Amino acid sequence: MPLYEVLADGRPEEGKVRFGERLGAVPARLVPDLVAEIYAQGLAGAEALRLLVQRFAQVPDRAPENFFVDVGGSEPFSLAGRGPGECGAGVLDVVRVDLEDAGDALAEAQRSATGPGRSSNVHRAITATARALLPLFGFEARKDREVSDAVSQHLIAPGWVAPNTEQLLAAAIDWRLGDWENLDDLLEGARVFHQRVLDLFASLDANLQFRLAPIAKPAPAATQTPLAPVADLRGVACPMNFVKAKIALERIAVGETLDVLLDGGAPTDNVPVSFTEQGHQILAVTPEGPSFRVSVKRAK
């Protein structure tokens, strides 16, 4: 449903500049009525407008169909083609959730006395931090061992995080299994690991590549068998379908074409947009039964 933010009391005068105060978000279909009511009552200023905006911000339990169409539009509202690709932006949201969880766990561990409570929070901080960046590489690992293996391959081996991260993850797994007494001594290591991952996240460019330099010399790359130039991502939802397609595209040479099989609807609407924004060329979007074949030419 399209909604519009309502702000008031912004001031553009030189020396007196201030941002408008956010009063609420009003369904697009009610904005013309809101504006008419403001003029009819002669309202001005945030306080005078607040109650009126709050009234218009209420969405009916059974909203009419026209609430899902933007003012001046005739088709159902969609985010396709608007601003950052929805799938690419969704990846960042997934990463951010784990980083915030890890930060909360570190804060709780700092406040906790030594013992099971602190160790539990240190473990949570380590695993959430380790998990955070894995969606960028197409992984949705949740078990500690899967997370550890993926971090070793995608973050430790290329040198994005310190080599001693391996020991940090191993200790967290051993504690979970009852083979390690406590994790009190690893609180500082968990904090350093979390800060490094935060820095990597903050350095991501529009192509979801790190702009920071590795902090360790990358290990020699293992020989990989070239993938076929088709990525079957039917059944994979946003944002992971975009990440997996992006990884597959990076495994072919610049100028070559990758065919991506996607479900209809949001995947086919959003994945091509995300690729276009990264500078790649969409050659064709061809229906194949209930799914679609998206042909992408790698540009860089």
SERO-4910 file (N, C-alpha, C, O; in steps of 0.05 Angstrom, whole numbers):
BEGIN
 pado doro    nc1    nc2    nc3   cac1   cac2   cac3    cc1    cc2    cc3    oc1    oc2    oc3
  Met    A     17    -24      0      0      0      0     18     25      0     36     27     17
  Pro    A     13     44    -18     29     68    -19     20     88      3     -4     93      6
  Leu    A     39     98     18     34    118     39     53    142     35     74    139     23
  Tyr    A     45    165     45     62    189     43     67    200     71     49    202     87
  Glu    A     93    207     76    101    219    101     90    248    102     91    262     82
  Val    A     81    256    125     72    283    129     91    296    149     94    287    171
  Leu    A    103    319    141    121    333    158    113    363    159    101    373    141
  Ala    A    119    376    182    111    404    185    132    419    200    149    407    214
  Asp    A    131    445    198    149    464    213    177    463    202    195    471    217
  Gly    A    181    455    178    208    458    166    213    487    160    194    502    153
  Arg    A    238    496    163    244    524    158    268    527    140    290    517    148
  Pro    A    266    539    117    288    542     98    303    568    100    320    574     84
  Glu    A    296    585    119    307    612    120    337    611    129    344    595    146
  Glu    A    353    627    116    381    628    123    385    635    152    374    654    163
  Gly    A    401    619    165    407    623    194    386    612    212    390    612    236
  Lys    A    363    603    201    342    592    217    332    565    206    309    557    211
  Val    A    350    551    193    342    526    180    336    505    200    350    501    220
  Arg    A    314    490    196    308    466    213    292    446    196    277    454    178
  Phe    A    295    421    202    280    400    189    252    400    198    246    406    221
  Gly    A    234    391    180    206    388    188    203    365    207    219    346    207
  Glu    A    183    366    224    177    345    243    158    325    231    138    332    220
  Arg    A    165    299    233    148    278    222    123    274    239    125    270    263
  Leu    A    100    276    226     75    274    240     61    247    236     44    239    251
  Gly    A     69    232    215     57    207    210     57    200    180     66    217    164
  Ala    A     47    177    173     45    168    145     16    163    138      2    148    152
  Val    A      7    176    117    -21    175    109    -24    159     83     -9    164     64
  Pro    A    -43    140     82    -48    126     57    -51    145     33    -65    166     36
  Ala    A    -39    139     11    -39    157    -12    -68    166    -20    -72    189    -27
  Arg    A    -87    148    -18   -114    154    -26   -127    175     -8   -147    188    -16
  Leu    A   -116    179     16   -128    198     34   -113    225     34   -122    244     47
  Val    A    -90    227     20    -75    251     20    -91    275      9    -90    296     22
  Pro    A   -105    273    -14   -120    296    -23   -141    305     -3   -145    329      0
  Asp    A   -154    287     11   -174    294     31   -161    308     54   -171    327     66
  Leu    A   -137    298     62   -122    311     84   -115    340     77   -119    358     93
  Val    A   -104    344     53    -96    371     44   -121    389     43   -119    412     52
  Ala    A   -143    379     33   -167    396     32   -176    403     60   -185    426     64
  Glu    A   -174    385     79   -183    390    106   -164    411    119   -174    428    135
  Ile    A   -138    409    113   -119    428    125   -126    456    116   -126    475    132
  Tyr    A   -132    459     90   -139    486     79   -166    495     90   -170    519     96
  Ala    A   -185    476     93   -212    484    103   -210    494    131   -225    513    138
  Gln    A   -193    482    147   -191    490    176   -170    512    180   -168    523    202
  Gly    A   -154    518    159   -134    539    162   -112    531    181   -101    548    195
  Leu    A   -105    505    182    -85    496    201    -57    502    192    -51    502    168
  Ala    A    -39    506    211    -11    510    205      5    503    230     -4    507    252
  Gly    A     29    492    226     46    484    248     41    456    257     19    445    253
  Ala    A     62    444    268     61    415    275     39    409    295     24    389    291
  Glu    A     36    425    316     17    418    337    -12    419    327    -28    402    333
  Ala    A    -17    439    310    -45    442    299    -51    419    280    -75    411    278
  Leu    A    -31    409    267    -36    388    247    -35    360    258    -47    341    246
  Arg    A    -23    356    281    -17    329    291    -42    312    293    -42    289    282
  Leu    A    -62    321    306    -86    305    311   -100    298    284   -111    276    281
  Leu    A   -100    317    266   -113    313    240    -98    291    224   -110    273    212
  Val    A    -72    293    224    -56    273    210    -59    246    222    -62    226    208
  Gln    A    -60    244    249    -64    218    262    -91    206    254    -93    182    251
  Arg    A   -111    223    251   -138    212    243   -137    201    215   -148    180    209
  Phe    A   -124    216    197   -122    206    169   -103    183    165   -103    169    145
  Ala    A    -85    179    185    -65    158    183    -77    130    188    -65    110    183
  Gln    A   -101    130    199   -114    104    206   -122     89    181   -135    100    163
  Val    A   -113     64    178   -120     48    155   -143     30    163   -142     16    183
  Pro    A   -164     30    147   -187     12    153   -179    -17    155   -161    -26    140
  Asp    A   -192    -32    172   -186    -61    174   -190    -75    148   -175    -93    140
  Arg    A   -211    -67    133   -216    -78    106   -213    -55     86   -233    -44     77
  Ala    A   -188    -49     80   -183    -26     62   -194    -32     34   -190    -54     23
  Pro    A   -207    -12     22   -217    -15     -6   -194    -20    -25   -171    -13    -19
  Glu    A   -200    -31    -48   -179    -37    -67   -164    -13    -76   -140    -14    -82
  Asn    A   -177     10    -78   -163     34    -88   -142     44    -68   -126     62    -75
  Phe    A   -142     34    -43   -120     41    -24    -93     29    -33    -72     38    -24
  Phe    A    -94     10    -51    -70     -4    -60    -61      7    -88    -44     -6   -101
  Val    A    -72     29    -96    -64     43   -121    -56     71   -114    -70     85    -99
  Asp    A    -33     80   -125    -24    107   -119    -42    128   -131    -56    123   -151
  Val    A    -42    152   -119    -58    174   -130    -49    180   -159    -25    183   -163
  Gly    A    -67    181   -178    -60    185   -205    -53    160   -220    -48    161   -245
  Gly    A    -52    138   -206    -45    112   -219    -69     96   -225    -91    102   -216
  Ser    A    -65     74   -240    -88     56   -246    -81     27   -240    -98     10   -240
  Glu    A    -54     22   -235    -46     -6   -230    -39     -9   -200    -33     11   -187
  Pro    A    -41    -33   -190    -33    -38   -162     -4    -28   -157     13    -31   -173
  Phe    A      0    -15   -134     26     -4   -127     47    -25   -124     41    -47   -114
  Ser    A     71    -19   -134     93    -38   -132    119    -23   -128    122      0   -136
  Leu    A    139    -36   -114    165    -23   -110    184    -29   -134    206    -18   -135
  Ala    A    175    -45   -153    192    -52   -175    201    -27   -190    184    -10   -198
  Gly    A    227    -24   -194    238     -1   -209    240     24   -194    247     45   -205
  Arg    A    234     24   -168    235     49   -152    259     48   -133    261     30   -116
  Gly    A    278     66   -137    301     68   -120    318     43   -121    319     30   -142
  Pro    A    332     36    -99    350     13    -99    333    -12   -104    310    -14    -96
  Gly    A    345    -32   -118    331    -57   -123    322    -69    -97    337    -71    -78
  Glu    A    297    -78    -96    286    -88    -71    301   -111    -61    305   -114    -36
  Cys    A    311   -129    -78    325   -152    -69    352   -145    -58    360   -155    -36
  Gly    A    367   -126    -71    392   -118    -61    390   -104    -34    406   -109    -17
  Ala    A    370    -87    -31    365    -74     -6    358    -94     16    365    -90     39
  Gly    A    343   -114      8    335   -135     27    359   -150     39    358   -158     62
  Val    A    380   -154     23    404   -167     33    415   -151     56    423   -163     77
  Leu    A    417   -125     53    428   -108     74    411   -109    100    422   -108    122
  Asp    A    385   -111     96    368   -113    120    373   -139    135    373   -139    160
  Val    A    377   -161    120    383   -187    133    409   -185    149    410   -195    171
  Val    A    429   -173    137    455   -170    150    452   -153    176    463   -159    197
  Arg    A    438   -131    173    435   -112    195    422   -125    219    429   -118    242
  Val    A    403   -142    215    389   -155    238    409   -171    255    408   -168    279
  Asp    A    426   -187    242    446   -202    258    466   -184    272    474   -190    294
  Leu    A    475   -163    258    494   -145    270    483   -131    295    497   -128    315
  Glu    A    458   -123    293    445   -111    316    441   -130    339    444   -123    363
  Asp    A    434   -155    332    431   -176    353    458   -181    367    459   -184    391
  Ala    A    480   -182    351    506   -186    363    514   -163    381    525   -167    402
  Gly    A    507   -139    372    513   -115    389    498   -116    415    510   -109    436
  Asp    A    473   -124    415    457   -126    439    469   -147    458    471   -144    482
  Ala    A    478   -170    446    489   -191    462    515   -182    475    520   -189    499
  Leu    A    532   -167    461    557   -157    473    551   -138    496    564   -140    517
  Ala    A    531   -121    493    523   -103    515    513   -118    539    520   -112    562
  Glu    A    497   -139    534    487   -155    557    510   -171    570    510   -174    594
  Ala    A    529   -181    554    551   -195    566    568   -177    583    578   -186    604
  Gln    A    571   -152    575    587   -133    590    574   -128    617    587   -124    638
  Arg    A    547   -127    617    533   -122    642    530   -146    660    526   -144    684
  Ser    A    533   -170    649    529   -195    664    554   -202    681    576   -195    674
  Ala    A    549   -215    703    571   -225    719    582   -250    705    569   -261    687
  Thr    A    606   -257    712    618   -281    700    601   -305    706    588   -307    727
  Gly    A    600   -324    687    584   -348    691    568   -354    666    574   -343    645
  Pro    A    549   -372    669    533   -381    646    520   -358    630    518   -359    606
  Gly    A    510   -338    645    496   -316    631    514   -301    613    507   -296    590
  Arg    A    538   -294    622    557   -280    605    566   -298    582    567   -289    559
  Ser    A    572   -323    587    581   -341    566    560   -344    544    566   -345    521
  Ser    A    534   -345    553    513   -348    534    512   -324    515    507   -327    491
  Asn    A    515   -300    526    515   -276    510    539   -273    492    537   -264    470
  Val    A    562   -282    502    586   -282    485    583   -301    461    590   -294    439
  His    A    572   -324    467    566   -343    446    547   -332    425    551   -334    401
  Arg    A    526   -319    435    506   -306    417    519   -285    400    513   -282    376
  Ala    A    537   -269    413    550   -247    398    568   -258    376    569   -248    354
  Ile    A    583   -279    382    602   -291    363    587   -303    340    594   -298    316
  Thr    A    566   -319    345    552   -333    324    535   -313    307    534   -316    282
  Ala    A    523   -293    319    508   -274    304    526   -257    286    520   -251    263
  Thr    A    550   -250    296    569   -235    280    579   -252    257    581   -242    234
  Ala    A    585   -277    263    595   -295    242    574   -300    220    581   -302    196
  Arg    A    549   -301    228    527   -306    209    521   -282    192    511   -285    170
  Ala    A    527   -258    202    516   -233    190    522   -230    161    504   -224    145
  Leu    A    547   -233    153    555   -227    125    551   -250    106    554   -247     81
  Leu    A    543   -273    116    541   -297     98    520   -294     76    523   -305     55
  Pro    A    497   -279     80    479   -275     58    491   -262     34    482   -266     11
  Leu    A    513   -246     38    526   -234     15    539   -255     -3    544   -250    -27
  Phe    A    544   -279      8    556   -300     -8    536   -322    -15    544   -344    -24
  Gly    A    510   -317    -10    490   -336    -17    484   -358      3    472   -378     -4
  Phe    A    493   -354     28    489   -374     49    468   -366     69    466   -342     76
  Glu    A    452   -385     78    432   -381     98    438   -400    121    419   -410    134
  Ala    A    463   -405    128    470   -424    148    460   -415    175    460   -391    182
  Arg    A    450   -434    191    440   -428    218    454   -445    239    458   -435    262
  Lys    A    462   -470    233    476   -486    253    505   -476    257    517   -466    238
  Asp    A    514   -477    282    540   -466    288    562   -477    270    579   -462    260
  Arg    A    562   -503    265    584   -515    248    582   -505    219    603   -499    207
  Glu    A    558   -503    209    554   -492    182    564   -463    180    577   -456    160
  Val    A    557   -447    200    566   -419    201    597   -418    201    609   -403    186
  Ser    A    609   -434    219    638   -434    221    652   -441    195    671   -429    187
  Asp    A    642   -462    182    654   -471    157    651   -449    135    670   -444    120
  Ala    A    628   -436    134    624   -415    114    641   -391    119    652   -379    101
  Val    A    644   -384    145    661   -361    152    690   -367    144    705   -350    134
  Ser    A    699   -392    150    727   -399    142    731   -396    113    753   -387    104
  Gln    A    712   -404     97    715   -403     68    713   -375     56    729   -368     39
  His    A    694   -359     66    687   -334     53    699   -309     67    701   -288     55
  Leu    A    706   -312     92    717   -288    107    745   -292    117    761   -273    115
  Ile    A    751   -315    127    778   -320    138    799   -325    116    820   -312    115
  Ala    A    792   -344     98    811   -351     76    818   -327     58    841   -324     51
  Pro    A    799   -310     51    806   -287     34    819   -264     50    828   -244     39
  Gly    A    820   -267     77    833   -246     93    816   -224    102    826   -203    111
  Trp    A    789   -226     99    772   -204    107    771   -201    138    768   -178    148
  Val    A    774   -223    152    775   -221    181    800   -235    190    813   -250    175
  Ala    A    808   -230    215    834   -241    226    834   -271    227    813   -284    231
  Pro    A    857   -283    223    859   -313    223    850   -324    250    840   -347    251
  Asn    A    854   -310    272    847   -321    298    816   -323    302    807   -333    322
  Thr    A    801   -313    283    772   -317    284    765   -346    284    744   -354    295
  Glu    A    782   -362    271    777   -391    271    776   -403    299    758   -419    305
  Gln    A    795   -394    316    795   -404    344    771   -393    360    761   -407    377
  Leu    A    763   -369    354    740   -357    367    715   -374    361    699   -380    380
  Leu    A    711   -381    336    688   -397    328    689   -425    340    669   -436    349
  Ala    A    713   -437    340    716   -464    351    710   -464    381    697   -483    390
  Ala    A    719   -444    395    713   -442    424    683   -440    429    672   -452    447
  Ala    A    669   -424    412    640   -421    416    626   -447    411    607   -454    426
  Ile    A    635   -462    391    622   -488    386    628   -508    409    610   -522    418
  Asp    A    653   -508    419    660   -526    441    644   -519    466    635   -538    480
  Trp    A    640   -493    471    624   -486    495    595   -496    491    583   -506    510
  Arg    A    584   -493    468    557   -502    463    554   -532    467    533   -542    476
  Leu    A    575   -547    461    575   -576    464    582   -585    492    581   -609    498
  Gly    A    590   -566    509    597   -573    537    626   -580    540    635   -589    561
  Asp    A    643   -575    519    671   -582    521    689   -558    529    713   -561    529
  Trp    A    676   -535    534    691   -511    542    677   -499    566    653   -495    565
  Glu    A    693   -494    587    680   -486    612    664   -460    610    641   -459    618
  Asn    A    676   -438    600    662   -413    597    676   -396    575    698   -402    567
  Leu    A    662   -376    567    672   -358    545    679   -330    556    681   -312    540
  Asp    A    682   -328    582    687   -301    594    711   -288    581    711   -264    576
  Asp    A    732   -303    577    757   -291    567    755   -283    537    773   -270    527
  Leu    A    733   -291    524    731   -285    495    714   -261    490    708   -254    466
  Leu    A    705   -247    511    688   -223    507    702   -202    489    690   -191    471
  Glu    A    727   -196    495    741   -176    480    746   -185    451    743   -169    433
  Gly    A    752   -211    447    756   -221    420    730   -220    404    730   -214    381
  Ala    A    707   -225    418    681   -223    405    675   -194    397    664   -189    376
  Arg    A    684   -175    414    679   -147    408    696   -138    384    686   -123    367
  Val    A    721   -147    383    738   -140    360    727   -151    334    727   -138    314
  Phe    A    719   -176    335    707   -190    312    682   -175    302    679   -170    278
  His    A    665   -168    321    641   -153    314    647   -126    301    634   -119    281
  Gln    A    667   -112    312    674    -86    301    684    -89    272    678    -72    255
  Arg    A    701   -109    267    711   -114    241    689   -119    221    689   -109    199
  Val    A    670   -136    229    647   -142    211    630   -117    206    620   -113    184
  Leu    A    627   -101    227    612    -75    224    626    -58    203    613    -46    186
  Asp    A    653    -57    205    669    -40    186    666    -51    158    664    -35    139
  Leu    A    666    -77    155    663    -89    128    636    -82    117    633    -76     93
  Phe    A    615    -85    134    588    -79    125    585    -50    116    573    -44     96
  Ala    A    597    -32    132    596     -3    125    611      3    100    605     24     87
  Ser    A    630    -14     92    646     -8     68    633    -19     42    644    -15     21
  Leu    A    611    -33     44    599    -45     20    592    -24     -1    581     -3      6
  Asp    A    598    -30    -26    591    -11    -47    564    -20    -60    552    -39    -50
  Ala    A    556     -7    -81    531    -13    -94    530    -41   -106    508    -52   -111
  Asn    A    554    -53   -110    555    -80   -121    558   -101    -99    564   -124   -104
  Leu    A    554    -92    -73    557   -110    -50    585   -122    -48    588   -145    -41
  Gln    A    605   -105    -55    633   -113    -52    645    -95    -30    639    -72    -27
  Phe    A    664   -108    -15    678    -93      6    698    -73     -6    713    -80    -24
  Arg    A    697    -49      5    717    -29     -4    742    -29     14    763    -19      7
  Leu    A    740    -41     38    763    -44     55    783    -64     44    775    -83     30
  Ala    A    808    -60     51    828    -80     43    828   -103     63    821    -99     86
  Pro    A    835   -127     54    838   -150     72    858   -144     94    877   -129     89
  Ile    A    854   -155    118    874   -150    139    894   -173    141    913   -172    157
  Ala    A    890   -193    125    909   -215    124    913   -224     95    895   -220     79
  Lys    A    936   -236     89    941   -245     62    922   -267     55    921   -287     69
  Pro    A    907   -265     33    888   -286     25    902   -312     21    924   -314     10
  Ala    A    889   -334     29    899   -360     24    897   -367     -6    879   -356    -19
  Pro    A    914   -384    -16    912   -391    -45    885   -402    -51    874   -419    -37
  Ala    A    873   -392    -73    846   -400    -81    846   -428    -90    863   -437   -105
  Ala    A    826   -443    -81    823   -471    -90    812   -471   -119    797   -454   -127
  Thr    A    820   -491   -133    811   -494   -161    781   -502   -160    774   -522   -147
  Gln    A    765   -487   -175    737   -493   -175    728   -502   -203    738   -492   -224
  Thr    A    709   -520   -204    698   -529   -229    679   -507   -240    660   -500   -225
  Pro    A    683   -497   -264    665   -476   -274    636   -485   -274    629   -507   -281
  Leu    A    619   -467   -266    590   -473   -265    578   -469   -293    588   -453   -309
  Ala    A    557   -484   -298    543   -479   -323    530   -451   -322    524   -442   -301
  Pro    A    527   -439   -345    517   -411   -346    486   -409   -342    473   -393   -354
  Val    A    475   -426   -324    447   -425   -317    445   -428   -287    456   -447   -276
  Ala    A    431   -410   -274    426   -411   -246    397   -415   -241    380   -398   -246
  Asp    A    390   -439   -232    361   -446   -227    354   -437   -199    361   -451   -179
  Leu    A    341   -414   -196    333   -403   -170    303   -403   -166    293   -387   -150
  Arg    A    290   -421   -180    261   -424   -175    257   -434   -146    270   -453   -138
  Gly    A    238   -422   -132    234   -430   -105    250   -415    -84    246   -418    -60
  Val    A    269   -398    -94    286   -382    -76    274   -354    -76    271   -341    -96
  Ala    A    268   -344    -52    255   -318    -49    275   -295    -47    298   -300    -42
  Cys    A    265   -270    -51    282   -247    -46    288   -245    -16    271   -252      0
  Pro    A    312   -236     -8    333   -226    -26    354   -247    -34    372   -241    -49
  Met    A    351   -272    -24    371   -292    -29    373   -300    -59    395   -307    -68
  Asn    A    351   -297    -74    353   -304   -102    372   -285   -117    387   -293   -134
  Phe    A    371   -259   -109    389   -239   -121    418   -245   -114    436   -244   -131
  Val    A    423   -251    -88    451   -257    -80    462   -281    -95    484   -280   -104
  Lys    A    446   -302    -96    455   -327   -110    460   -321   -139    479   -331   -151
  Ala    A    442   -306   -152    446   -299   -180    471   -282   -184    486   -286   -203
  Lys    A    475   -263   -166    499   -246   -167    525   -262   -165    544   -258   -180
  Ile    A    525   -282   -147    549   -299   -144    554   -315   -169    576   -318   -178
  Ala    A    532   -326   -180    535   -341   -205    545   -324   -228    561   -333   -244
  Leu    A    536   -299   -229    545   -280   -250    575   -274   -247    589   -271   -267
  Glu    A    584   -272   -223    612   -265   -218    631   -288   -225    655   -285   -226
  Arg    A    620   -312   -230    636   -335   -237    640   -338   -267    654   -356   -277
  Ile    A    627   -320   -282    631   -321   -311    647   -296   -319    649   -277   -304
  Ala    A    658   -297   -343    675   -274   -352    658   -250   -360    635   -253   -368
  Val    A    670   -227   -358    657   -202   -367    650   -205   -397    666   -214   -413
  Gly    A    625   -198   -404    616   -200   -431    600   -226   -437    586   -228   -457
  Glu    A    603   -246   -418    587   -270   -422    560   -267   -410    554   -248   -395
  Thr    A    542   -286   -416    514   -284   -408    507   -307   -389    515   -330   -393
  Leu    A    491   -300   -369    481   -320   -350    450   -320   -352    438   -299   -352
  Asp    A    439   -344   -353    410   -347   -353    401   -354   -324    411   -373   -313
  Val    A    383   -338   -313    374   -342   -286    344   -350   -287    328   -336   -299
  Leu    A    338   -373   -276    310   -382   -275    297   -373   -249    307   -379   -227
  Leu    A    276   -358   -251    263   -345   -228    233   -351   -228    221   -355   -249
  Asp    A    221   -350   -204    192   -351   -202    180   -325   -212    194   -305   -212
  Gly    A    156   -326   -221    142   -302   -229    135   -284   -205    138   -293   -183
  Gly    A    127   -260   -210    120   -242   -188    144   -226   -179    160   -216   -195
  Ala    A    147   -223   -152    168   -206   -141    196   -214   -150    212   -196   -156
  Pro    A    203   -240   -151    231   -246   -160    237   -236   -188    258   -224   -193
  Thr    A    218   -240   -207    223   -231   -235    221   -200   -237    233   -188   -254
  Asp    A    205   -188   -219    202   -159   -220    227   -145   -209    236   -125   -220
  Asn    A    240   -157   -188    260   -143   -174    289   -151   -180    307   -133   -181
  Val    A    294   -176   -186    322   -185   -191    333   -170   -216    356   -161   -215
  Pro    A    319   -169   -239    330   -154   -262    336   -125   -255    355   -114   -265
  Val    A    318   -112   -239    323    -84   -232    349    -82   -216    364    -63   -221
  Ser    A    353   -100   -197    378    -99   -181    402   -102   -198    422    -89   -194
  Phe    A    401   -120   -218    424   -124   -236    429    -99   -253    452    -91   -258
  Thr    A    408    -87   -263    410    -63   -280    424    -41   -264    441    -27   -275
  Glu    A    416    -38   -239    428    -17   -222    458    -22   -217    473     -3   -212
  Gln    A    466    -47   -219    495    -53   -216    510    -51   -242    534    -56   -243
  Gly    A    497    -42   -263    510    -37   -289    509    -60   -308    521    -58   -330
  His    A    497    -83   -301    495   -106   -319    472   -102   -339    454    -85   -334
  Gln    A    472   -117   -360    452   -114   -381    432   -137   -381    440   -160   -383
  Ile    A    407   -131   -379    386   -151   -381    380   -155   -411    369   -136   -424
  Leu    A    386   -178   -422    382   -183   -450    353   -191   -456    342   -184   -477
  Ala    A    341   -207   -438    314   -216   -443    302   -227   -418    316   -237   -400
  Val    A    275   -225   -415    260   -237   -394    239   -254   -408    219   -243   -418
  Thr    A    242   -280   -408    225   -298   -424    209   -316   -406    221   -330   -389
  Pro    A    183   -316   -409    166   -335   -392    171   -364   -400    173   -370   -424
  Glu    A    172   -381   -380    175   -410   -384    155   -423   -365    163   -430   -343
  Gly    A    131   -426   -373    110   -437   -356    104   -417   -334    101   -393   -340
  Pro    A    104   -426   -308     98   -407   -286    123   -391   -278    121   -373   -262
  Ser    A    147   -398   -290    171   -384   -282    181   -367   -306    169   -366   -327
  Phe    A    205   -355   -302    216   -338   -323    246   -343   -325    260   -350   -306
  Arg    A    257   -340   -349    285   -341   -355    295   -313   -360    287   -300   -379
  Val    A    313   -303   -342    324   -277   -344    353   -279   -354    370   -291   -341
  Ser    A    359   -268   -377    386   -269   -389    401   -244   -382    392   -222   -389
  Val    A    423   -247   -367    439   -224   -357    467   -225   -370    480   -246   -368
  Lys    A    475   -203   -382    502   -201   -392    520   -186   -372    514   -164   -365
  Arg    A    542   -200   -363    559   -188   -343    574   -164   -356    586   -167   -377
  Ala    A    573   -141   -342    586   -117   -353    612   -110   -340    628    -95   -351
  Lys    A    617   -121   -316    642   -114   -302    648   -135   -281    668   -133   -267
***
